């Protein structure tokens, strides 16, 4: 192999496909930083006006989600979203973006400050409208989580009955949110099971229905 040889140029179609995937990935990455820094206009710019959002504590339209996040922000709640790699499938003006993510939440639990770490992935339906890619529907797949006190010398007793109400993928996150007064959906997709199978099947059918 000649080390000085020029790389084979990409075709125009391959270049266009790459640029589409990059634009979609940028939208997903931007969502996390806008959400975590309270940039609500920036957050709106990543989602279509009629988009929907489903998470442990929320299921509804994007504007209602932003209003709820703002209310939580004013109360001092802070969560952080850390994103990894993305896989993007594109079909014409529709795409499915799966992105590795981790959520970190800190809050009080029975008078003890705790951290919850939850790992999983964003499962986004993304649409191009008027030449712009934005999220049309976001759901999360929760794969595993843990809870620990900020002060390692403290012990956090958990109610086993409440913990058992939620699936393994997000039971500690749901526990903390429930004790904080939120209503948490106990039937969300996890690492495996009917909820995940249904999410994938519905999203793939949507992707191909162009």
N, C-alpha and C positions, 0 to 999 in steps of 0.2 A: 504493500500500500504506500502510495506517495504522500508523505506528510504535508507536502506543500499544495496538494490538489485542492481545488475549490469545492465546497460542498455542493451537492446537486440542488439546484434552485427548486423551490416549492412551486407547484402549479397555482394558478390563480384561484381555483376552487379550494385547494388545500389551505391557501392563505386566508381566504374568506372564512372557511370553517374554523380555523384557529382563532381569528379575530372575534368570531361569534362566541366561542367558548371563553375567551379572555374577558369579553364584555360581561358575560353572565357571571363568571367567577368574581369579577370586580364588584358587581351588585351585591352578591352574597357576602363578600368580605366587608363591604362598606356598611351593610346593615348592622353587623355586630358592633362596630366602633361607634356608629351613630347612636345605637341603642344604649350602649354603656356610658356614653358621655353626655347623654341628655340632649343630643342634637335632633330635635323632633322634626324640623323641616328636612334635614338630611335623611332621616329615617323614612319620611313620606316619599322622598325621591327614589327610594329603592323598591317601592311597592306600587302597583296600580291602585287607583282610587277605590276600585271595587274588590280589592284583594281581601282574602281572609287569612286568619292566623289561628292556629291551634297549638296550645301548650298545656302544661299541667293545670294552670290556674286560669286559663282564658280560652274561649272558643268563639270567634265572631269576626266582624269586619275590622279592617286595619285601623280606621279612625277611632273606633271604640277601644282597640288595643292601645293606641297611643295615649288616649285620655286616661286609661287605667294605669299605664306605665308612668305618666306624668304625676298622677295622684300618689302612686307608690314612691316616686322620686321625692316628692315634697315631704313625705313622711320620713325620709332618710334612708329608704331601702336602696341598696346598691347590689347589682349582680354583674358578673363579668362573663363574657362569652369568648372563648379561645377557639379559633378555627384552624383546621388542618387542611389537607388536600381535598380537592373536589373532582368528581366524575360528572361530566356533562354529556347528556344525549340530546341532540338537536334534530328536530323534524320540521322543516320549513320555519314557521314563526312560533313554534312551541319548543320547549326544552324541559328536561328533568335534570335538576342539579342535586347531587348528593354530596354533602360536605361534612367531613369529620368535625365534631365540635365537643367542647367541654364547657359546662356551666359551673361557676363557683358562686355560692351564695353565703353570706354571713348574716347571722341574726341571733336574737336571744331565744333560748329554749329553757323554760323553767328557771329563769334567772341566770343561766349560764350562756356565755357567748360561744356559738358554734360555727363551724364551717361545714358546708355540704358541697361535695364535688360530685357532679353527674356527667358521665360521658355517653356520647351517642352520635347521632348525625341529624343535620337538617335534611329534610326531603322536600324540595321546592319544585313547584310547577312555575315555570318562568315563561312569559309571553313577550313577543316583540310587537309593539303597537306603535304606529307612526315612526317606525325605524328605531325605537328605543326598547331595550330589554329591561323588564322589571318583574318582580315576583308577583304572581297571581294567586298562589295558594301556598302557604307554608305549614308543614306538619313536622313534628319531631319524632325521632325514633330514640327511645331511651334504653341504653344497654346495660349500664351498671352505675351504682352510686355508693357513696359512703358519707358518714357523718362523724365528726370528731370535735372535741372542745378546742377552742383557741389556746387555752391554758392546758397543756398536756397533763398537768397534775390533777385536774378536775375530772370527775366521772359524771357521765350523762345517763341517767336511768331512762329507758324508753318503755313505753306502754306496748307490750307485745301484740295486744289485740288491735290497736290502731295501726301499728306497723304492718301487720298481716293483711290489712284492708287493701294494700296497694301492691302491684307486681314488683318483682325483684329489680327491674331496671331502674325504677325511680322511687322506691318506697321511702328512702330517707329524705329525699327532697320533698315528697308529698307530705311526709310526717311534719317537717318543719313548717311548710306552707299551711297545712291544716291547723296546726296549733297557733299559727298567726292569724287565723280567721278566714283563710281562703277555702273555696270549694274546689276540690281537686278531682279531676276525672280519673277513675280507676281502670279505664279500659283503653288506654293509649298504646300504640305500638311499642314493643320492646324488641330484644334481640331476635326473638323467634315467636311464632304463634299466629293465630288467626288474624289478629289486628294488623300485623305486619304484612301478611299475605294479601289481605284486602287492600291495604294502602298501595302496595306495589301494583296489583292488578288494575285498580281504578286509575292510577296515574299513568300506567302504560297504555291503557285504552284511550285516555285523554290525549296522550302524546301523539298517537297514531290517527286520531280523528280530525285531521286537518283537510 
